[in-house]
Structures are given as structure tokens and as C-alpha cells.
Amino acid sequence: MKPFHLETVLKYRRRLKDVARNSFQHAQNQRNKAHEAFVEKENEYRNLIETMTELQHHGVTVEELIRYQNRIDYVSAELLKRQETLKKKTETVVRERKHLIARNKDERVLEKLKEKQNLEYQQFIDKKESAMLDEIAVLHRNQQESAEQREFQ
């Protein structure tokens, strides 16, 4: 029985896991940037609403009101785009996390297989060694018995 070498497969799987980990971290970073951009645009939208409300209480010209309303509409559209981007980035993070978890499971399975294979091979070697020692003991005993028989004769 000759052991199957899993080390090459394990190295390859580790590389895949590292790639998956890097992809996951990159996806998280991209999601965090998208979240920051969304929060920034959300704050801008709130500030515009507050400013327009304040201006309406103090009195505002129609021209300024239209300008603020156009800006609010534009920021609102941008906010929706950033919200959609954030949603996509979050989905990417979830997908990359699942991929990384699968890679981790693959590596653990292969590690367990390698350990099991090494244990089986060690048991095989131990049996061979034991058989060899038994054979040596039998040969030695036969030599002693034949030497004893020659002495008695």
C-alpha cells in the first residue's frame, strides 16, 4: 500500500482559499465604500430638505425654491442609485462569504483525509514492521533450536 500524496492538492486548495479570502475582503471593502457614499448622499439629502424647510419659513423666492427642488430631486435620484449599488455590493459580500466558507470546508475535508490516510499508512507500516520482527524472532528461535539440537547430538 503506497500513500497518495495530498500535499499538492492541499497547496492548490489553500491557494484557492486565499484567493477566496482576498475576494471576500475586497468585496467587504467595496461594500463599506458604497455604504459610506450612501450615508454621505443621505446626509446631503437631509441637509437640503432642512435648508429648504428653513428657507420656506423665512421666505424664499420662487427661483430659489425651484433650484432647491431640482437639487433635491437630483440628490434623491443619486441616493437611489447609491442604495442600489449598496444592495449589489452587499449581495456580492454574501456570495463571496459563501464561497469562502465552501473553500474552508474543502480544505478541512482534505486535511482530515490526509490525516486519515497518514494514520492508515502508519498502521500499515507498523503491521509490516511487526511481521518483519516476528519473522526475525522466528528465524532467531529456529537458529537457537537448531544450535541446541546440534549440542545435544
C-alpha positions in Angstrom: 0.0 0.0 0.0 1.5 3.3 -1.1 0.2 6.6 0.3 -1.5 9.0 -2.1 0.2 12.4 -1.8 -2.4 15.0 -0.9 0.1 17.8 -0.3 -0.1 19.2 -3.8 -3.9 19.1 -3.8 -3.8 20.8 -0.4 -1.5 23.6 -1.6 -3.8 24.2 -4.5 -6.8 24.3 -2.3 -5.1 26.7 0.1 -4.3 29.0 -2.8 -7.9 28.9 -3.8 -8.9 29.6 -0.3 -6.5 32.6 -0.2 -8.0 33.9 -3.4 -11.5 33.5 -2.0 -10.4 35.3 1.2 -8.9 38.1 -0.8 -12.1 38.4 -2.9 -14.2 38.4 0.2 -12.1 41.2 1.8 -12.2 43.2 -1.4 -16.0 42.8 -1.6 -16.3 43.9 2.0 -14.1 47.0 1.3 -16.2 47.8 -1.7 -19.4 47.4 0.3 -18.1 49.6 3.0 -17.2 52.3 0.5 -20.6 52.1 -1.1 -22.2 52.4 2.4 -20.1 55.5 3.2 -21.1 57.0 -0.2 -24.8 56.2 0.5 -24.6 57.7 4.0 -22.9 60.8 2.6 -25.6 61.3 0.0 -28.3 60.6 2.6 -26.9 63.4 4.8 -26.7 65.7 1.9 -30.4 65.0 1.1 -31.4 65.6 4.7 -29.5 68.9 4.8 -31.2 70.1 1.6 -34.6 69.2 3.0 -33.8 71.1 6.2 -32.4 74.1 4.4 -35.4 74.3 2.1 -37.8 74.0 5.0 -35.9 76.7 6.9 -36.0 79.0 3.8 -39.7 78.5 3.3 -40.3 79.7 6.9 -38.2 82.8 6.4 -39.5 83.5 2.9 -37.9 82.4 -0.3 -38.2 83.4 -4.0 -39.8 81.0 -6.5 -36.5 80.8 -8.3 -34.6 79.7 -5.2 -37.4 77.2 -4.4 -37.2 75.7 -7.9 -33.4 75.5 -7.7 -33.6 73.7 -4.3 -36.3 71.4 -5.5 -34.3 70.5 -8.6 -31.2 69.8 -6.4 -33.3 67.7 -4.0 -34.7 65.7 -7.0 -31.1 65.2 -8.3 -29.8 64.1 -4.9 -32.8 61.9 -4.4 -32.0 60.1 -7.7 -28.4 59.8 -6.7 -29.4 58.4 -3.4 -31.5 55.7 -5.1 -28.5 54.8 -7.3 -26.2 54.5 -4.4 -28.8 52.5 -2.5 -29.0 50.1 -5.4 -25.2 49.9 -5.6 -25.0 49.2 -1.9 -27.6 46.4 -2.3 -25.5 44.8 -5.1 -22.3 45.2 -3.1 -24.0 43.5 -0.1 -25.1 40.6 -2.3 -21.6 40.3 -3.6 -20.3 40.1 0.0 -22.8 37.4 0.8 -21.8 35.4 -2.3 -18.1 35.8 -1.6 -18.7 34.8 2.1 -20.4 31.6 1.0 -17.6 30.9 -1.5 -15.0 31.4 1.2 -16.9 29.1 3.6 -17.1 26.4 0.9 -13.3 26.7 0.4 -12.7 26.4 4.1 -14.8 23.3 4.3 -13.0 21.8 1.3 -9.6 22.4 3.0 -10.8 20.9 6.3 -12.1 17.8 4.5 -8.8 17.3 2.7 -6.9 17.8 5.9 -9.0 15.2 7.6 -8.5 12.9 4.6 -4.7 13.4 4.8 -4.7 12.7 8.5 -6.7 9.5 8.0 -4.5 8.5 5.1 -1.4 9.1 7.1 -2.8 7.1 10.1 -3.7 4.2 7.8 -0.3 4.2 6.2 1.4 4.3 9.6 -0.8 1.4 10.7 0.3 -0.5 7.5 3.9 0.3 8.2 3.5 -0.9 11.8 2.0 -4.2 10.7 4.8 -4.7 8.2 7.4 -3.9 10.9 5.6 -6.2 13.3 5.5 -9.0 10.7 9.2 -8.5 10.0 10.1 -8.6 13.7 8.0 -11.7 14.1 9.8 -13.3 11.2 13.2 -12.3 12.6 12.2 -13.7 16.0 11.0 -17.0 14.4 14.3 -17.3 12.5 16.3 -16.5 15.5 14.4 -19.0 17.6 14.8 -21.6 14.8 18.6 -20.9 14.8 18.7 -21.3 18.6 16.8 -24.5 18.5 18.9 -26.0 15.7 22.0 -24.9 17.7 20.7 -26.6 20.8 19.9 -29.8 18.9 23.4 -29.9 17.5 24.8 -29.6 21.0 22.7 -32.5 22.3 23.7 -34.7 19.5 
